[in-house]
Amino acid sequence: MAALDLPRTILLATGNPKKLRELERIVAASGLDLRALGLDRHPGVPPAPETGATFAENARQKARWYAERSGELCLADDSGLEVDALAGAPGVRSARYAGEKATDADNRRKLLAALRGLPRERRVARFRCALALADASGVLFEADGVTEGVILDAERGGAGFGYDPLFHSIELGRTFAEVDSAEKDRVSHRGKALARLIDFLRSYPATPGSAGA
């Protein structure tokens, strides 16, 4: 397999600005001469449907949708929180746990209410991330990442986003909202999945017209 002909661009298929910044940051730290672009590059493309029953199905769906309509190499992420005591919820509905227009704070409040009174040993949870890389021909590569933790009974820290202030990482001994971005990226579900993707990109064969625009 030929070496990747850099520089090139990659379209990050997310409308979540905080997730976009996290993806951009991890890609930039990889050392690859890879220009990450947001969906604002293609304002005419409608949002991708997310009808999968799993993170992997949703990631594939989004990657194909935007790659086919943009003609660009496209990376899609679907990720969320699974809580054992809630039979894996919020799961694929993590961003919409408290409703279609829920804020991060709304979702955290609902989670705390659902777990109210449960002891720490019953608050086991994990963040899970599925990535799919696609071009117009279809899905080229998939990767996943998981990080284990417990859900606290009160928020800690002011960094991160989503459920980060409630998720106490087993590996870090702190919440994701209490650590800097480099520490989080090293052990996070998204950081682990992207590390596998970056290994793939280092040997991905160049294709005509793929150089950065």
PyMOL commands that place a pseudoatom at each C-alpha (Angstrom):
pseudoatom trace, name=CA, resn=MET, resi=1, chain=A, elem=C, hetatm=0, pos=[0.000, 0.000, 0.000]
pseudoatom trace, name=CA, resn=ALA, resi=2, chain=A, elem=C, hetatm=0, pos=[1.379, 3.398, -1.008]
pseudoatom trace, name=CA, resn=ALA, resi=3, chain=A, elem=C, hetatm=0, pos=[2.091, 6.113, 1.533]
pseudoatom trace, name=CA, resn=LEU, resi=4, chain=A, elem=C, hetatm=0, pos=[-0.460, 8.856, 2.055]
pseudoatom trace, name=CA, resn=ASP, resi=5, chain=A, elem=C, hetatm=0, pos=[0.207, 11.772, -0.280]
pseudoatom trace, name=CA, resn=LEU, resi=6, chain=A, elem=C, hetatm=0, pos=[-0.102, 14.787, 2.001]
pseudoatom trace, name=CA, resn=PRO, resi=7, chain=A, elem=C, hetatm=0, pos=[-1.338, 17.441, 2.428]
pseudoatom trace, name=CA, resn=ARG, resi=8, chain=A, elem=C, hetatm=0, pos=[-4.963, 16.395, 1.980]
pseudoatom trace, name=CA, resn=THR, resi=9, chain=A, elem=C, hetatm=0, pos=[-8.299, 17.370, 3.436]
pseudoatom trace, name=CA, resn=ILE, resi=10, chain=A, elem=C, hetatm=0, pos=[-10.759, 15.412, 5.521]
pseudoatom trace, name=CA, resn=LEU, resi=11, chain=A, elem=C, hetatm=0, pos=[-14.337, 16.468, 6.143]
pseudoatom trace, name=CA, resn=LEU, resi=12, chain=A, elem=C, hetatm=0, pos=[-15.461, 16.039, 9.757]
pseudoatom trace, name=CA, resn=ALA, resi=13, chain=A, elem=C, hetatm=0, pos=[-19.131, 15.083, 9.681]
pseudoatom trace, name=CA, resn=THR, resi=14, chain=A, elem=C, hetatm=0, pos=[-20.461, 16.644, 12.863]
pseudoatom trace, name=CA, resn=GLY, resi=15, chain=A, elem=C, hetatm=0, pos=[-22.630, 19.629, 13.561]
pseudoatom trace, name=CA, resn=ASN, resi=16, chain=A, elem=C, hetatm=0, pos=[-21.561, 19.720, 17.210]
pseudoatom trace, name=CA, resn=PRO, resi=17, chain=A, elem=C, hetatm=0, pos=[-19.000, 22.552, 17.477]
pseudoatom trace, name=CA, resn=LYS, resi=18, chain=A, elem=C, hetatm=0, pos=[-17.446, 21.162, 20.679]
pseudoatom trace, name=CA, resn=LYS, resi=19, chain=A, elem=C, hetatm=0, pos=[-17.032, 17.708, 19.178]
pseudoatom trace, name=CA, resn=LEU, resi=20, chain=A, elem=C, hetatm=0, pos=[-15.634, 19.306, 15.998]
pseudoatom trace, name=CA, resn=ARG, resi=21, chain=A, elem=C, hetatm=0, pos=[-12.978, 21.158, 17.996]
pseudoatom trace, name=CA, resn=GLU, resi=22, chain=A, elem=C, hetatm=0, pos=[-12.038, 17.950, 19.803]
pseudoatom trace, name=CA, resn=LEU, resi=23, chain=A, elem=C, hetatm=0, pos=[-11.706, 16.017, 16.532]
pseudoatom trace, name=CA, resn=GLU, resi=24, chain=A, elem=C, hetatm=0, pos=[-9.691, 18.854, 14.977]
pseudoatom trace, name=CA, resn=ARG, resi=25, chain=A, elem=C, hetatm=0, pos=[-7.402, 18.980, 18.010]
pseudoatom trace, name=CA, resn=ILE, resi=26, chain=A, elem=C, hetatm=0, pos=[-6.651, 15.248, 17.982]
pseudoatom trace, name=CA, resn=VAL, resi=27, chain=A, elem=C, hetatm=0, pos=[-6.075, 15.184, 14.215]
pseudoatom trace, name=CA, resn=ALA, resi=28, chain=A, elem=C, hetatm=0, pos=[-3.748, 18.191, 14.505]
pseudoatom trace, name=CA, resn=ALA, resi=29, chain=A, elem=C, hetatm=0, pos=[-1.766, 16.511, 17.282]
pseudoatom trace, name=CA, resn=SER, resi=30, chain=A, elem=C, hetatm=0, pos=[-1.245, 13.383, 15.161]
pseudoatom trace, name=CA, resn=GLY, resi=31, chain=A, elem=C, hetatm=0, pos=[1.598, 14.926, 13.181]
pseudoatom trace, name=CA, resn=LEU, resi=32, chain=A, elem=C, hetatm=0, pos=[-0.124, 14.214, 9.883]
pseudoatom trace, name=CA, resn=ASP, resi=33, chain=A, elem=C, hetatm=0, pos=[-0.249, 17.111, 7.449]
pseudoatom trace, name=CA, resn=LEU, resi=34, chain=A, elem=C, hetatm=0, pos=[-4.002, 16.752, 7.312]
pseudoatom trace, name=CA, resn=ARG, resi=35, chain=A, elem=C, hetatm=0, pos=[-6.401, 19.658, 6.984]
pseudoatom trace, name=CA, resn=ALA, resi=36, chain=A, elem=C, hetatm=0, pos=[-9.643, 19.020, 8.870]
pseudoatom trace, name=CA, resn=LEU, resi=37, chain=A, elem=C, hetatm=0, pos=[-12.752, 20.821, 7.601]
pseudoatom trace, name=CA, resn=GLY, resi=38, chain=A, elem=C, hetatm=0, pos=[-16.220, 21.272, 9.068]
pseudoatom trace, name=CA, resn=LEU, resi=39, chain=A, elem=C, hetatm=0, pos=[-19.612, 20.820, 7.456]
pseudoatom trace, name=CA, resn=ASP, resi=40, chain=A, elem=C, hetatm=0, pos=[-19.866, 24.583, 6.907]
pseudoatom trace, name=CA, resn=ARG, resi=41, chain=A, elem=C, hetatm=0, pos=[-17.770, 23.880, 3.801]
pseudoatom trace, name=CA, resn=HIS, resi=42, chain=A, elem=C, hetatm=0, pos=[-20.906, 22.287, 2.275]
pseudoatom trace, name=CA, resn=PRO, resi=43, chain=A, elem=C, hetatm=0, pos=[-23.880, 24.345, 3.503]
pseudoatom trace, name=CA, resn=GLY, resi=44, chain=A, elem=C, hetatm=0, pos=[-26.169, 22.905, 0.834]
pseudoatom trace, name=CA, resn=VAL, resi=45, chain=A, elem=C, hetatm=0, pos=[-25.906, 19.337, 2.102]
pseudoatom trace, name=CA, resn=PRO, resi=46, chain=A, elem=C, hetatm=0, pos=[-28.835, 18.472, 4.404]
pseudoatom trace, name=CA, resn=PRO, resi=47, chain=A, elem=C, hetatm=0, pos=[-28.141, 16.841, 7.778]
pseudoatom trace, name=CA, resn=ALA, resi=48, chain=A, elem=C, hetatm=0, pos=[-27.574, 13.102, 7.637]
pseudoatom trace, name=CA, resn=PRO, resi=49, chain=A, elem=C, hetatm=0, pos=[-30.204, 10.822, 9.134]
pseudoatom trace, name=CA, resn=GLU, resi=50, chain=A, elem=C, hetatm=0, pos=[-29.198, 8.937, 12.279]
pseudoatom trace, name=CA, resn=THR, resi=51, chain=A, elem=C, hetatm=0, pos=[-31.502, 5.928, 12.395]
pseudoatom trace, name=CA, resn=GLY, resi=52, chain=A, elem=C, hetatm=0, pos=[-29.031, 3.216, 13.410]
pseudoatom trace, name=CA, resn=ALA, resi=53, chain=A, elem=C, hetatm=0, pos=[-29.503, 1.060, 16.483]
pseudoatom trace, name=CA, resn=THR, resi=54, chain=A, elem=C, hetatm=0, pos=[-25.783, 1.232, 17.303]
pseudoatom trace, name=CA, resn=PHE, resi=55, chain=A, elem=C, hetatm=0, pos=[-23.035, 3.846, 17.296]
pseudoatom trace, name=CA, resn=ALA, resi=56, chain=A, elem=C, hetatm=0, pos=[-21.296, 1.990, 14.449]
pseudoatom trace, name=CA, resn=GLU, resi=57, chain=A, elem=C, hetatm=0, pos=[-24.414, 1.995, 12.270]
pseudoatom trace, name=CA, resn=ASN, resi=58, chain=A, elem=C, hetatm=0, pos=[-24.898, 5.731, 12.763]
pseudoatom trace, name=CA, resn=ALA, resi=59, chain=A, elem=C, hetatm=0, pos=[-21.227, 6.487, 12.046]
pseudoatom trace, name=CA, resn=ARG, resi=60, chain=A, elem=C, hetatm=0, pos=[-21.372, 4.519, 8.779]
pseudoatom trace, name=CA, resn=GLN, resi=61, chain=A, elem=C, hetatm=0, pos=[-24.619, 6.203, 7.800]
pseudoatom trace, name=CA, resn=LYS, resi=62, chain=A, elem=C, hetatm=0, pos=[-23.228, 9.699, 8.354]
pseudoatom trace, name=CA, resn=ALA, resi=63, chain=A, elem=C, hetatm=0, pos=[-19.873, 9.009, 6.708]
pseudoatom trace, name=CA, resn=ARG, resi=64, chain=A, elem=C, hetatm=0, pos=[-21.491, 7.668, 3.522]
pseudoatom trace, name=CA, resn=TRP, resi=65, chain=A, elem=C, hetatm=0, pos=[-24.093, 10.441, 3.429]
pseudoatom trace, name=CA, resn=TYR, resi=66, chain=A, elem=C, hetatm=0, pos=[-21.623, 13.310, 3.516]
pseudoatom trace, name=CA, resn=ALA, resi=67, chain=A, elem=C, hetatm=0, pos=[-18.946, 11.613, 1.406]
pseudoatom trace, name=CA, resn=GLU, resi=68, chain=A, elem=C, hetatm=0, pos=[-21.419, 10.901, -1.409]
pseudoatom trace, name=CA, resn=ARG, resi=69, chain=A, elem=C, hetatm=0, pos=[-22.794, 14.450, -1.365]
pseudoatom trace, name=CA, resn=SER, resi=70, chain=A, elem=C, hetatm=0, pos=[-19.530, 16.328, -0.916]
pseudoatom trace, name=CA, resn=GLY, resi=71, chain=A, elem=C, hetatm=0, pos=[-17.139, 14.172, -2.954]
pseudoatom trace, name=CA, resn=GLU, resi=72, chain=A, elem=C, hetatm=0, pos=[-14.635, 14.456, -0.076]
pseudoatom trace, name=CA, resn=LEU, resi=73, chain=A, elem=C, hetatm=0, pos=[-12.926, 12.023, 2.228]
pseudoatom trace, name=CA, resn=CYS, resi=74, chain=A, elem=C, hetatm=0, pos=[-15.255, 12.101, 5.220]
pseudoatom trace, name=CA, resn=LEU, resi=75, chain=A, elem=C, hetatm=0, pos=[-14.870, 11.097, 8.861]
pseudoatom trace, name=CA, resn=ALA, resi=76, chain=A, elem=C, hetatm=0, pos=[-18.000, 10.529, 10.936]
pseudoatom trace, name=CA, resn=ASP, resi=77, chain=A, elem=C, hetatm=0, pos=[-18.202, 9.931, 14.655]
pseudoatom trace, name=CA, resn=ASP, resi=78, chain=A, elem=C, hetatm=0, pos=[-21.064, 8.584, 16.705]
pseudoatom trace, name=CA, resn=SER, resi=79, chain=A, elem=C, hetatm=0, pos=[-20.492, 8.333, 20.402]
pseudoatom trace, name=CA, resn=GLY, resi=80, chain=A, elem=C, hetatm=0, pos=[-22.206, 8.431, 23.729]
pseudoatom trace, name=CA, resn=LEU, resi=81, chain=A, elem=C, hetatm=0, pos=[-22.575, 7.216, 27.265]
pseudoatom trace, name=CA, resn=GLU, resi=82, chain=A, elem=C, hetatm=0, pos=[-23.722, 3.761, 28.378]
pseudoatom trace, name=CA, resn=VAL, resi=83, chain=A, elem=C, hetatm=0, pos=[-24.789, 3.286, 31.999]
pseudoatom trace, name=CA, resn=ASP, resi=84, chain=A, elem=C, hetatm=0, pos=[-25.146, -0.289, 33.230]
pseudoatom trace, name=CA, resn=ALA, resi=85, chain=A, elem=C, hetatm=0, pos=[-27.874, 0.506, 35.765]
pseudoatom trace, name=CA, resn=LEU, resi=86, chain=A, elem=C, hetatm=0, pos=[-29.953, 2.032, 32.943]
pseudoatom trace, name=CA, resn=ALA, resi=87, chain=A, elem=C, hetatm=0, pos=[-29.575, -1.009, 30.650]
pseudoatom trace, name=CA, resn=GLY, resi=88, chain=A, elem=C, hetatm=0, pos=[-27.083, 0.879, 28.458]
pseudoatom trace, name=CA, resn=ALA, resi=89, chain=A, elem=C, hetatm=0, pos=[-28.996, 4.159, 28.240]
pseudoatom trace, name=CA, resn=PRO, resi=90, chain=A, elem=C, hetatm=0, pos=[-28.677, 6.885, 27.177]
pseudoatom trace, name=CA, resn=GLY, resi=91, chain=A, elem=C, hetatm=0, pos=[-26.675, 5.087, 24.436]
pseudoatom trace, name=CA, resn=VAL, resi=92, chain=A, elem=C, hetatm=0, pos=[-27.255, 6.284, 20.891]
pseudoatom trace, name=CA, resn=ARG, resi=93, chain=A, elem=C, hetatm=0, pos=[-29.654, 8.896, 22.268]
pseudoatom trace, name=CA, resn=SER, resi=94, chain=A, elem=C, hetatm=0, pos=[-26.987, 10.463, 24.505]
pseudoatom trace, name=CA, resn=ALA, resi=95, chain=A, elem=C, hetatm=0, pos=[-27.231, 13.881, 22.829]
pseudoatom trace, name=CA, resn=ARG, resi=96, chain=A, elem=C, hetatm=0, pos=[-31.046, 13.762, 22.939]
pseudoatom trace, name=CA, resn=TYR, resi=97, chain=A, elem=C, hetatm=0, pos=[-31.535, 12.000, 26.267]
pseudoatom trace, name=CA, resn=ALA, resi=98, chain=A, elem=C, hetatm=0, pos=[-33.701, 14.757, 27.744]
pseudoatom trace, name=CA, resn=GLY, resi=99, chain=A, elem=C, hetatm=0, pos=[-35.423, 15.565, 24.433]
pseudoatom trace, name=CA, resn=GLU, resi=100, chain=A, elem=C, hetatm=0, pos=[-34.695, 16.520, 20.842]
pseudoatom trace, name=CA, resn=LYS, resi=101, chain=A, elem=C, hetatm=0, pos=[-33.700, 20.082, 21.791]
pseudoatom trace, name=CA, resn=ALA, resi=102, chain=A, elem=C, hetatm=0, pos=[-32.014, 19.185, 25.083]
pseudoatom trace, name=CA, resn=THR, resi=103, chain=A, elem=C, hetatm=0, pos=[-28.884, 21.014, 26.201]
pseudoatom trace, name=CA, resn=ASP, resi=104, chain=A, elem=C, hetatm=0, pos=[-25.905, 19.283, 27.781]
pseudoatom trace, name=CA, resn=ALA, resi=105, chain=A, elem=C, hetatm=0, pos=[-27.107, 20.540, 31.166]
pseudoatom trace, name=CA, resn=ASP, resi=106, chain=A, elem=C, hetatm=0, pos=[-30.601, 19.127, 30.536]
pseudoatom trace, name=CA, resn=ASN, resi=107, chain=A, elem=C, hetatm=0, pos=[-29.128, 15.719, 29.765]
pseudoatom trace, name=CA, resn=ARG, resi=108, chain=A, elem=C, hetatm=0, pos=[-26.952, 15.736, 32.870]
pseudoatom trace, name=CA, resn=ARG, resi=109, chain=A, elem=C, hetatm=0, pos=[-29.893, 16.663, 35.080]
pseudoatom trace, name=CA, resn=LYS, resi=110, chain=A, elem=C, hetatm=0, pos=[-31.957, 13.802, 33.682]
pseudoatom trace, name=CA, resn=LEU, resi=111, chain=A, elem=C, hetatm=0, pos=[-29.089, 11.369, 34.201]
pseudoatom trace, name=CA, resn=LEU, resi=112, chain=A, elem=C, hetatm=0, pos=[-28.610, 12.452, 37.821]
pseudoatom trace, name=CA, resn=ALA, resi=113, chain=A, elem=C, hetatm=0, pos=[-32.334, 12.048, 38.449]
pseudoatom trace, name=CA, resn=ALA, resi=114, chain=A, elem=C, hetatm=0, pos=[-32.348, 8.566, 36.904]
pseudoatom trace, name=CA, resn=LEU, resi=115, chain=A, elem=C, hetatm=0, pos=[-29.466, 7.455, 39.156]
pseudoatom trace, name=CA, resn=ARG, resi=116, chain=A, elem=C, hetatm=0, pos=[-30.548, 9.261, 42.321]
pseudoatom trace, name=CA, resn=GLY, resi=117, chain=A, elem=C, hetatm=0, pos=[-29.911, 7.156, 45.431]
pseudoatom trace, name=CA, resn=LEU, resi=118, chain=A, elem=C, hetatm=0, pos=[-27.808, 4.497, 43.706]
pseudoatom trace, name=CA, resn=PRO, resi=119, chain=A, elem=C, hetatm=0, pos=[-24.471, 3.669, 45.386]
pseudoatom trace, name=CA, resn=ARG, resi=120, chain=A, elem=C, hetatm=0, pos=[-21.207, 4.160, 43.517]
pseudoatom trace, name=CA, resn=GLU, resi=121, chain=A, elem=C, hetatm=0, pos=[-20.826, 0.472, 42.689]
pseudoatom trace, name=CA, resn=ARG, resi=122, chain=A, elem=C, hetatm=0, pos=[-24.070, 0.600, 40.707]
pseudoatom trace, name=CA, resn=ARG, resi=123, chain=A, elem=C, hetatm=0, pos=[-23.113, 3.710, 38.739]
pseudoatom trace, name=CA, resn=VAL, resi=124, chain=A, elem=C, hetatm=0, pos=[-20.681, 1.966, 36.388]
pseudoatom trace, name=CA, resn=ALA, resi=125, chain=A, elem=C, hetatm=0, pos=[-20.616, 3.525, 32.923]
pseudoatom trace, name=CA, resn=ARG, resi=126, chain=A, elem=C, hetatm=0, pos=[-18.529, 3.873, 29.815]
pseudoatom trace, name=CA, resn=PHE, resi=127, chain=A, elem=C, hetatm=0, pos=[-18.113, 6.258, 26.936]
pseudoatom trace, name=CA, resn=ARG, resi=128, chain=A, elem=C, hetatm=0, pos=[-18.135, 4.533, 23.556]
pseudoatom trace, name=CA, resn=CYS, resi=129, chain=A, elem=C, hetatm=0, pos=[-17.077, 5.978, 20.189]
pseudoatom trace, name=CA, resn=ALA, resi=130, chain=A, elem=C, hetatm=0, pos=[-17.473, 4.569, 16.691]
pseudoatom trace, name=CA, resn=LEU, resi=131, chain=A, elem=C, hetatm=0, pos=[-15.706, 6.175, 13.726]
pseudoatom trace, name=CA, resn=ALA, resi=132, chain=A, elem=C, hetatm=0, pos=[-16.233, 5.570, 10.030]
pseudoatom trace, name=CA, resn=LEU, resi=133, chain=A, elem=C, hetatm=0, pos=[-14.103, 6.933, 7.202]
pseudoatom trace, name=CA, resn=ALA, resi=134, chain=A, elem=C, hetatm=0, pos=[-15.661, 7.025, 3.753]
pseudoatom trace, name=CA, resn=ASP, resi=135, chain=A, elem=C, hetatm=0, pos=[-15.210, 8.439, 0.292]
pseudoatom trace, name=CA, resn=ALA, resi=136, chain=A, elem=C, hetatm=0, pos=[-17.671, 8.437, -2.588]
pseudoatom trace, name=CA, resn=SER, resi=137, chain=A, elem=C, hetatm=0, pos=[-17.035, 4.719, -3.169]
pseudoatom trace, name=CA, resn=GLY, resi=138, chain=A, elem=C, hetatm=0, pos=[-18.102, 3.701, 0.338]
pseudoatom trace, name=CA, resn=VAL, resi=139, chain=A, elem=C, hetatm=0, pos=[-16.722, 3.047, 3.814]
pseudoatom trace, name=CA, resn=LEU, resi=140, chain=A, elem=C, hetatm=0, pos=[-12.926, 2.643, 3.844]
pseudoatom trace, name=CA, resn=PHE, resi=141, chain=A, elem=C, hetatm=0, pos=[-12.192, 2.075, 7.526]
pseudoatom trace, name=CA, resn=GLU, resi=142, chain=A, elem=C, hetatm=0, pos=[-13.925, 1.789, 10.890]
pseudoatom trace, name=CA, resn=ALA, resi=143, chain=A, elem=C, hetatm=0, pos=[-12.586, 2.057, 14.422]
pseudoatom trace, name=CA, resn=ASP, resi=144, chain=A, elem=C, hetatm=0, pos=[-13.994, 2.154, 17.916]
pseudoatom trace, name=CA, resn=GLY, resi=145, chain=A, elem=C, hetatm=0, pos=[-12.861, 3.175, 21.356]
pseudoatom trace, name=CA, resn=VAL, resi=146, chain=A, elem=C, hetatm=0, pos=[-14.155, 2.658, 24.891]
pseudoatom trace, name=CA, resn=THR, resi=147, chain=A, elem=C, hetatm=0, pos=[-13.247, 4.238, 28.221]
pseudoatom trace, name=CA, resn=GLU, resi=148, chain=A, elem=C, hetatm=0, pos=[-14.599, 3.042, 31.567]
pseudoatom trace, name=CA, resn=GLY, resi=149, chain=A, elem=C, hetatm=0, pos=[-15.779, 5.077, 34.528]
pseudoatom trace, name=CA, resn=VAL, resi=150, chain=A, elem=C, hetatm=0, pos=[-18.537, 5.782, 37.028]
pseudoatom trace, name=CA, resn=ILE, resi=151, chain=A, elem=C, hetatm=0, pos=[-21.191, 8.479, 37.138]
pseudoatom trace, name=CA, resn=LEU, resi=152, chain=A, elem=C, hetatm=0, pos=[-20.802, 10.806, 40.120]
pseudoatom trace, name=CA, resn=ASP, resi=153, chain=A, elem=C, hetatm=0, pos=[-23.741, 12.203, 42.078]
pseudoatom trace, name=CA, resn=ALA, resi=154, chain=A, elem=C, hetatm=0, pos=[-22.620, 15.804, 41.447]
pseudoatom trace, name=CA, resn=GLU, resi=155, chain=A, elem=C, hetatm=0, pos=[-20.708, 17.614, 38.720]
pseudoatom trace, name=CA, resn=ARG, resi=156, chain=A, elem=C, hetatm=0, pos=[-16.983, 18.259, 39.019]
pseudoatom trace, name=CA, resn=GLY, resi=157, chain=A, elem=C, hetatm=0, pos=[-14.840, 20.481, 36.795]
pseudoatom trace, name=CA, resn=GLY, resi=158, chain=A, elem=C, hetatm=0, pos=[-15.543, 23.114, 34.197]
pseudoatom trace, name=CA, resn=ALA, resi=159, chain=A, elem=C, hetatm=0, pos=[-13.813, 21.743, 31.095]
pseudoatom trace, name=CA, resn=GLY, resi=160, chain=A, elem=C, hetatm=0, pos=[-15.079, 19.353, 28.427]
pseudoatom trace, name=CA, resn=PHE, resi=161, chain=A, elem=C, hetatm=0, pos=[-18.685, 19.046, 27.302]
pseudoatom trace, name=CA, resn=GLY, resi=162, chain=A, elem=C, hetatm=0, pos=[-21.651, 16.710, 27.387]
pseudoatom trace, name=CA, resn=TYR, resi=163, chain=A, elem=C, hetatm=0, pos=[-21.498, 14.311, 30.334]
pseudoatom trace, name=CA, resn=ASP, resi=164, chain=A, elem=C, hetatm=0, pos=[-17.826, 15.057, 31.097]
pseudoatom trace, name=CA, resn=PRO, resi=165, chain=A, elem=C, hetatm=0, pos=[-18.470, 16.747, 34.494]
pseudoatom trace, name=CA, resn=LEU, resi=166, chain=A, elem=C, hetatm=0, pos=[-20.244, 13.599, 35.750]
pseudoatom trace, name=CA, resn=PHE, resi=167, chain=A, elem=C, hetatm=0, pos=[-17.968, 10.939, 34.242]
pseudoatom trace, name=CA, resn=HIS, resi=168, chain=A, elem=C, hetatm=0, pos=[-15.220, 9.902, 36.659]
pseudoatom trace, name=CA, resn=SER, resi=169, chain=A, elem=C, hetatm=0, pos=[-12.562, 8.208, 34.542]
pseudoatom trace, name=CA, resn=ILE, resi=170, chain=A, elem=C, hetatm=0, pos=[-11.052, 5.015, 35.988]
pseudoatom trace, name=CA, resn=GLU, resi=171, chain=A, elem=C, hetatm=0, pos=[-7.795, 5.683, 34.129]
pseudoatom trace, name=CA, resn=LEU, resi=172, chain=A, elem=C, hetatm=0, pos=[-7.442, 9.302, 35.233]
pseudoatom trace, name=CA, resn=GLY, resi=173, chain=A, elem=C, hetatm=0, pos=[-9.019, 9.203, 38.685]
pseudoatom trace, name=CA, resn=ARG, resi=174, chain=A, elem=C, hetatm=0, pos=[-10.841, 12.444, 37.860]
pseudoatom trace, name=CA, resn=THR, resi=175, chain=A, elem=C, hetatm=0, pos=[-13.738, 13.552, 35.701]
pseudoatom trace, name=CA, resn=PHE, resi=176, chain=A, elem=C, hetatm=0, pos=[-13.113, 14.443, 32.084]
pseudoatom trace, name=CA, resn=ALA, resi=177, chain=A, elem=C, hetatm=0, pos=[-14.112, 18.002, 33.028]
pseudoatom trace, name=CA, resn=GLU, resi=178, chain=A, elem=C, hetatm=0, pos=[-11.293, 18.206, 35.612]
pseudoatom trace, name=CA, resn=VAL, resi=179, chain=A, elem=C, hetatm=0, pos=[-8.395, 17.506, 33.242]
pseudoatom trace, name=CA, resn=ASP, resi=180, chain=A, elem=C, hetatm=0, pos=[-6.821, 19.357, 30.354]
pseudoatom trace, name=CA, resn=SER, resi=181, chain=A, elem=C, hetatm=0, pos=[-7.497, 18.366, 26.771]
pseudoatom trace, name=CA, resn=ALA, resi=182, chain=A, elem=C, hetatm=0, pos=[-4.232, 16.436, 26.327]
pseudoatom trace, name=CA, resn=GLU, resi=183, chain=A, elem=C, hetatm=0, pos=[-4.973, 14.230, 29.346]
pseudoatom trace, name=CA, resn=LYS, resi=184, chain=A, elem=C, hetatm=0, pos=[-8.509, 13.596, 28.181]
pseudoatom trace, name=CA, resn=ASP, resi=185, chain=A, elem=C, hetatm=0, pos=[-7.468, 12.797, 24.603]
pseudoatom trace, name=CA, resn=ARG, resi=186, chain=A, elem=C, hetatm=0, pos=[-4.944, 10.230, 25.840]
pseudoatom trace, name=CA, resn=VAL, resi=187, chain=A, elem=C, hetatm=0, pos=[-7.578, 7.991, 27.464]
pseudoatom trace, name=CA, resn=SER, resi=188, chain=A, elem=C, hetatm=0, pos=[-10.909, 9.063, 25.994]
pseudoatom trace, name=CA, resn=HIS, resi=189, chain=A, elem=C, hetatm=0, pos=[-13.087, 6.873, 23.804]
pseudoatom trace, name=CA, resn=ARG, resi=190, chain=A, elem=C, hetatm=0, pos=[-12.670, 9.331, 20.930]
pseudoatom trace, name=CA, resn=GLY, resi=191, chain=A, elem=C, hetatm=0, pos=[-8.907, 9.594, 21.414]
pseudoatom trace, name=CA, resn=LYS, resi=192, chain=A, elem=C, hetatm=0, pos=[-8.525, 5.811, 21.325]
pseudoatom trace, name=CA, resn=ALA, resi=193, chain=A, elem=C, hetatm=0, pos=[-10.658, 5.425, 18.202]
pseudoatom trace, name=CA, resn=LEU, resi=194, chain=A, elem=C, hetatm=0, pos=[-8.840, 8.257, 16.426]
pseudoatom trace, name=CA, resn=ALA, resi=195, chain=A, elem=C, hetatm=0, pos=[-5.451, 6.727, 17.261]
pseudoatom trace, name=CA, resn=ARG, resi=196, chain=A, elem=C, hetatm=0, pos=[-6.505, 3.644, 15.288]
pseudoatom trace, name=CA, resn=LEU, resi=197, chain=A, elem=C, hetatm=0, pos=[-7.779, 5.797, 12.443]
pseudoatom trace, name=CA, resn=ILE, resi=198, chain=A, elem=C, hetatm=0, pos=[-4.556, 7.809, 12.314]
pseudoatom trace, name=CA, resn=ASP, resi=199, chain=A, elem=C, hetatm=0, pos=[-2.532, 4.592, 12.036]
pseudoatom trace, name=CA, resn=PHE, resi=200, chain=A, elem=C, hetatm=0, pos=[-4.670, 3.692, 9.030]
pseudoatom trace, name=CA, resn=LEU, resi=201, chain=A, elem=C, hetatm=0, pos=[-4.294, 7.140, 7.442]
pseudoatom trace, name=CA, resn=ARG, resi=202, chain=A, elem=C, hetatm=0, pos=[-0.509, 6.901, 7.595]
pseudoatom trace, name=CA, resn=SER, resi=203, chain=A, elem=C, hetatm=0, pos=[-0.676, 4.128, 4.994]
pseudoatom trace, name=CA, resn=TYR, resi=204, chain=A, elem=C, hetatm=0, pos=[-3.834, 5.097, 3.124]
pseudoatom trace, name=CA, resn=PRO, resi=205, chain=A, elem=C, hetatm=0, pos=[-3.185, 5.154, -0.650]
pseudoatom trace, name=CA, resn=ALA, resi=206, chain=A, elem=C, hetatm=0, pos=[-3.357, 8.531, -2.323]
pseudoatom trace, name=CA, resn=THR, resi=207, chain=A, elem=C, hetatm=0, pos=[-6.058, 9.036, -4.927]
pseudoatom trace, name=CA, resn=PRO, resi=208, chain=A, elem=C, hetatm=0, pos=[-6.223, 11.576, -7.772]
pseudoatom trace, name=CA, resn=GLY, resi=209, chain=A, elem=C, hetatm=0, pos=[-7.536, 14.939, -6.683]
pseudoatom trace, name=CA, resn=SER, resi=210, chain=A, elem=C, hetatm=0, pos=[-7.207, 14.164, -2.979]
pseudoatom trace, name=CA, resn=ALA, resi=211, chain=A, elem=C, hetatm=0, pos=[-4.623, 16.805, -2.166]
pseudoatom trace, name=CA, resn=GLY, resi=212, chain=A, elem=C, hetatm=0, pos=[-5.748, 19.615, 0.106]
pseudoatom trace, name=CA, resn=ALA, resi=213, chain=A, elem=C, hetatm=0, pos=[-7.904, 22.285, -1.445]
for i in range(1, 213): cmd.bond("trace and resi %d" % i, "trace and resi %d" % (i + 1))
show_as sticks, trace
zoom trace
